[in-house]
Amino acid sequence: MKVTIVGAGNVGATCADVISYRGIASEVVLLDIKEGFAEGKALDIMQCATNTGFNTRVSGVTNDYSKTADSSVVVITSGIPRKPGMTREELIGINAGIVKTVVENVLVHSPNAIIVVVSNPMDTMTYLALKSTGLPKNRIIGMGGALDSSRFRTYLSMALGKPANDISAMVIGGHGDTTMIPLTRLASYNGIPVSQFLSEEALEKVAADTMVGGATLTGLLGTSAWYAPGASVAYLVDSILNDQKKMIACSVFVEGEYEQNDICIGVPCIIGKNGVEEIIEIELNDKEKAVFAKSAVAVRAMNDALKSILA
Ligand SMILES: NC(=O)c1ccc[n+]([C@@H]2O[C@H](COP(=O)([O-])OP(=O)(O)OC[C@H]3O[C@@H](n4cnc5c(N)ncnc54)[C@H](O)[C@@H]3O)[C@@H](O)[C@H]2O)c1
């Protein structure tokens, strides 16, 4: 029940906070390259324990991977976030080098860990982690769909005036402003199609708001968001560590599913103690199939850009 989070920045530290607060793991190690930074974040979180009542041990280290040994799950949030006006894709050059080195380092001390990739461009970083390590595909999971789906449910709840937890909805496809696919047709309010309550125009607006959900926050905050991203990672880690077998949209390696091969892209997955335990194939209509294929083209193009950077 030990989780390592590499990158003690906004998303990493928030994830550690939520994991501790909710008692998801017994131990969390935060690791960062900035001297003292992870130690400071860990100490700050630990000082919440008596007020919020958790028993998780949280510690921080600067670059000492030996302290991460025997982690069941390793979350990778190290890298740079986007600034206003930037796309996630523009981060590829810097983050690729960081993610590749970090994954190599964590596996030395936690050879059996399940790796959760958060750094952007997330689908390509997940593909990089898979290809550079040669790990089985069930052990490399990209987190993006959990966040995009929670943003979709939030915007639906705001449009409906109903609680977000009464709404079931999912976003699949790439984790990019133009590549993600909010599955509006399948969204429901307690099992009732949302189209019964919202006009086509209102649903289109919800989908559009969802797709630029991250960019909207980056514009408001001056940097990439962290509360919902951190909570989304914790939700995913919970399903792995506690073998909950939740269905969560994750970026995983596909081999024929959704008519795609050799890319990591967001699809509904059953997530449990073995990582990705099953990919659920939704019967998409022709329009959704076409959008998914287009999204896959964009994700593949980003992987090609990565190959030329690494060459
Ligand atoms: N997948 C998603 O849904 C999602 C959501 C939000 C953010 N992100 C991405 O997550 C990443 C982190 O975002 P953030 O807002 O936490 O950024 P941040 O700048 O607050 O934190 C990043 C941390 O990584 C550390 N770091 C850099 N290189 C490192 C290395 N080699 N080893 C260890 N630590 C290293 C930095 O020192 C920093 O503390 C970004 O790439 C961002 O785009 C992804």
The ligand as a Tripos MOL2 file, in Angstrom:
@<TRIPOS>MOLECULE
LIG
   44    48     1     0     0
SMALL
NO_CHARGES

@<TRIPOS>ATOM
      1 N1         -2.9360   14.3450  -17.3190 N.am      1 LIG1
      2 C1         -3.6420   15.3200  -16.7670 C.2       1 LIG1
      3 O1         -4.8620   15.2760  -16.7020 O.2       1 LIG1
      4 C2         -2.9170   16.5170  -16.2080 C.ar      1 LIG1
      5 C3         -3.6000   17.4960  -15.4610 C.ar      1 LIG1
      6 C4         -2.8780   18.5590  -14.9410 C.ar      1 LIG1
      7 C5         -1.5140   18.6730  -15.1670 C.ar      1 LIG1
      8 N2         -0.9020   17.7320  -15.9280 N.ar      1 LIG1
      9 C6          0.5420   17.7700  -16.1930 C.3       1 LIG1
     10 O2          1.2180   17.3410  -15.0110 O.3       1 LIG1
     11 C7          2.5170   17.9220  -14.9860 C.3       1 LIG1
     12 C8          2.7370   18.5930  -13.6200 C.3       1 LIG1
     13 O3          1.8810   19.7020  -13.4840 O.3       1 LIG1
     14 P1          1.9730   20.6210  -12.1690 P.3       1 LIG1
     15 O4          0.9500   21.6490  -12.3070 O.co2     1 LIG1
     16 O5          2.0190   19.7690  -10.9560 O.co2     1 LIG1
     17 O6          3.4320   21.2710  -12.3830 O.3       1 LIG1
     18 P2          4.4100   21.8580  -11.2750 P.3       1 LIG1
     19 O7          5.4250   22.6970  -11.9840 O.co2     1 LIG1
     20 O8          3.6450   22.4580  -10.1630 O.co2     1 LIG1
     21 O9          5.1420   20.5410  -10.6990 O.3       1 LIG1
     22 C9          6.0230   19.7810  -11.4490 C.3       1 LIG1
     23 C10         7.1250   19.3130  -10.5160 C.3       1 LIG1
     24 O10         7.9680   18.4000  -11.2070 O.3       1 LIG1
     25 C11         9.2700   18.5770  -10.6950 C.3       1 LIG1
     26 N3         10.2490   17.9740  -11.5890 N.ar      1 LIG1
     27 C12        10.7020   18.4400  -12.7780 C.ar      1 LIG1
     28 N4         11.6390   17.5820  -13.2710 N.ar      1 LIG1
     29 C13        11.7310   16.5630  -12.3920 C.ar      1 LIG1
     30 C14        12.5120   15.3900  -12.3500 C.ar      1 LIG1
     31 N5         13.3540   15.0620  -13.3320 N.pl3     1 LIG1
     32 N6         12.3840   14.5640  -11.2880 N.ar      1 LIG1
     33 C15        11.5270   14.8660  -10.2850 C.ar      1 LIG1
     34 N7         10.7540   15.9800  -10.2680 N.ar      1 LIG1
     35 C16        10.8680   16.8140  -11.3090 C.ar      1 LIG1
     36 C17         9.4090   20.0920  -10.5620 C.3       1 LIG1
     37 O11        10.4740   20.4460   -9.7070 O.3       1 LIG1
     38 C18         8.0220   20.4630  -10.0260 C.3       1 LIG1
     39 O12         8.0060   20.5300   -8.6140 O.3       1 LIG1
     40 C19         2.5720   18.8900  -16.1720 C.3       1 LIG1
     41 O13         3.2000   18.2530  -17.2720 O.3       1 LIG1
     42 C20         1.1040   19.1360  -16.4800 C.3       1 LIG1
     43 O14         0.9040   19.5280  -17.8200 O.3       1 LIG1
     44 C21        -1.5720   16.6700  -16.4400 C.ar      1 LIG1
@<TRIPOS>BOND
     1     1     2 1
     2     2     3 2
     3     2     4 1
     4     4     5 ar
     5     4    44 ar
     6     5     6 ar
     7     6     7 ar
     8     7     8 ar
     9     8     9 1
    10     8    44 ar
    11     9    10 1
    12     9    42 1
    13    10    11 1
    14    11    12 1
    15    11    40 1
    16    12    13 1
    17    13    14 1
    18    14    15 2
    19    14    16 1
    20    14    17 1
    21    17    18 1
    22    18    19 2
    23    18    20 1
    24    18    21 1
    25    21    22 1
    26    22    23 1
    27    23    24 1
    28    23    38 1
    29    24    25 1
    30    25    26 1
    31    25    36 1
    32    26    27 ar
    33    26    35 ar
    34    27    28 ar
    35    28    29 ar
    36    29    30 ar
    37    29    35 ar
    38    30    31 1
    39    30    32 ar
    40    32    33 ar
    41    33    34 ar
    42    34    35 ar
    43    36    37 1
    44    36    38 1
    45    38    39 1
    46    40    41 1
    47    40    42 1
    48    42    43 1
@<TRIPOS>SUBSTRUCTURE
     1 LIG1         1 GROUP 0 **** ****
